[in-house]
Amino acid sequence: MDMGISGRRALVNGASAGMGRAAASLLAAEGVDLVLTARGAERLEETAQEIRRQHGVRVETVVADHSTDEGRLRILAVCPDPDILVATCSPPPLTPDHRAITMEQWQASLATGLMSPLQFIEAVLPAMQRRRWGRIVNIATIAAKYPLELRLLSGAPRAALVNYTGAVARRVAADNVTLNNVLPGMFHTAAVHDQFTENARRNGTSYDAEVQKFVELHQIPARRFGDPRDVGALVTWLCSEYAGYITGQSIVVDGATTRSTF
């Protein structure tokens, strides 16, 4: 299926690994040129080279921390007016006890999970409205919709982001600009791999065994973690011409972990 976005330009923050990388790759498969950003230069450039080789699109990279004013300025200097904005980031630490969360952790999580995507959206919206075409997708977390103490640093800021995007989506819907959120559950990302590999080392088990333990403990009906390409495919479709009437929504992708009809 032709998504109707060949020749568009996308800014993908947090694109060097996991869901951001998957979204970038699948957008490139549709002929979208890319500006990819991340904090780590080596992995970011490896991602860019692979996408160029596989899909033949133009790929630029910006090494920057998009949670900082300096990083945002550097990124927007390269790509001030993308047709598509996709935002994600490495997840914050898990929080088994909310009483142990420090003010520094709250501030860092708010900077990354709320203020960074909010400020990027505000920066790129005017050009999208003038062109009367734009797609914005935040890759967030199911914890934004289903509160969990273990994911407070992730869920609380993203819940505010979901509220913000829902409100702004109404303002710009008539300009053919959409804002949506994807709320993933557990996926085989780089961060998850590092975390569960460390758990396996500490417990004398394996990565797969630790994943299965988590699946059973949290009763994930799909009996597995998701593949980042599952999220990347949904992001790409939300950026397509076929999704122009879908806006202000938050779509859960979690293998039926959560229980809700809406």
C-alpha positions, 0 to 999 in steps of 0.5 A, spaced: 500 500 500 502 506 498 501 511 504 502 517 500 508 520 503 513 519 499 518 525 498 515 528 505 521 530 510 520 527 517 524 529 524 525 523 528 527 524 535 530 518 539 531 515 532 538 511 534 534 505 537 528 501 538 521 504 536 524 510 534 529 507 529 523 502 527 519 508 525 524 512 521 526 505 517 519 504 516 517 511 514 524 511 509 521 505 506 515 509 504 520 514 501 520 519 506 527 523 507 529 523 514 533 528 520 534 523 525 537 525 532 539 522 538 545 523 544 549 517 542 553 519 535 556 512 533 549 508 534 545 514 530 550 514 524 550 506 524 542 507 524 543 512 518 547 508 514 543 502 514 537 506 512 540 510 507 543 503 504 536 499 505 531 505 502 535 510 498 532 516 501 536 522 504 538 521 511 541 527 516 543 526 523 544 531 529 547 529 535 543 532 541 540 532 547 533 534 545 531 535 552 535 541 553 534 548 550 541 547 546 539 541 543 533 543 541 536 549 538 541 545 534 536 540 531 531 545 529 537 549 526 537 543 521 530 541 520 525 547 522 519 545 518 518 538 517 512 535 514 512 529 520 515 530 527 516 523 531 518 523 538 520 518 543 526 517 548 529 512 552 525 510 558 526 513 565 528 508 571 523 504 573 520 506 580 518 500 585 517 505 590 514 512 589 517 515 595 524 514 593 523 518 587 528 524 587 526 531 585 532 531 580 529 525 577 522 528 576 525 534 573 529 530 568 523 526 566 519 532 565 524 535 561 524 529 556 517 526 557 513 532 556 517 539 555 521 536 549 516 534 545 511 540 547 516 545 545 518 541 538 510 541 537 510 548 538 516 550 534 514 546 527 506 547 528 506 554 524 509 551 518 505 545 518 499 549 518 501 554 513 502 548 508 495 545 510 499 538 511 502 535 517 503 529 522 505 529 529 506 522 533 509 521 540 511 514 542 509 514 549 507 509 554 501 505 556 503 508 563 500 514 561 493 511 561 494 506 566 497 508 572 503 504 575 507 505 580 513 502 577 512 507 571 511 513 574 517 517 571 514 515 565 507 515 565 506 522 569 509 526 564 506 522 558 499 523 561 500 531 561 503 530 554 497 526 552 492 531 555 496 537 551 496 533 544 489 532 545 487 539 546 492 542 541 489 537 535 482 540 536 485 547 534 489 545 528 485 539 525 482 544 520 489 545 517 490 538 515 495 537 521 494 531 526 497 530 533 496 522 535 500 518 541 502 511 541 502 508 548 506 501 547 507 496 553 513 492 553 517 491 547 524 488 545 528 495 545 535 496 547 533 499 553 529 493 555 535 489 553 540 492 557 535 492 563 533 484 562 540 482 561 542 485 567 537 482 571 539 475 568 546 476 570 544 478 577 539 472 577 544 467 574 538 466 568 538 468 561 535 474 557 529 470 555 528 467 562 527 474 565 522 476 559 518 470 560 518 471 568 515 478 567 510 476 562 507 471 567 508 476 573 504 481 569 499 477 565 501 479 558 496 475 554 500 475 548 505 471 552 511 475 549 514 482 548 512 486 542 517 487 536 519 495 535 517 494 528 509 493 530 510 500 533 514 503 527 508 500 522 503 504 526 507 510 527 508 510 519 500 509 518 498 515 522 503 519 518 500 517 512 494 520 507 490 514 510 490 517 517 488 524 516 481 524 519 484 521 526 487 526 530 487 527 538 488 520 539 492 515 544 492 508 541 495 502 546 499 497 543 501 492 548 499 485 547 492 486 550 495 487 557 491 492 559 483 491 560 479 497 557 474 497 551 476 505 550 
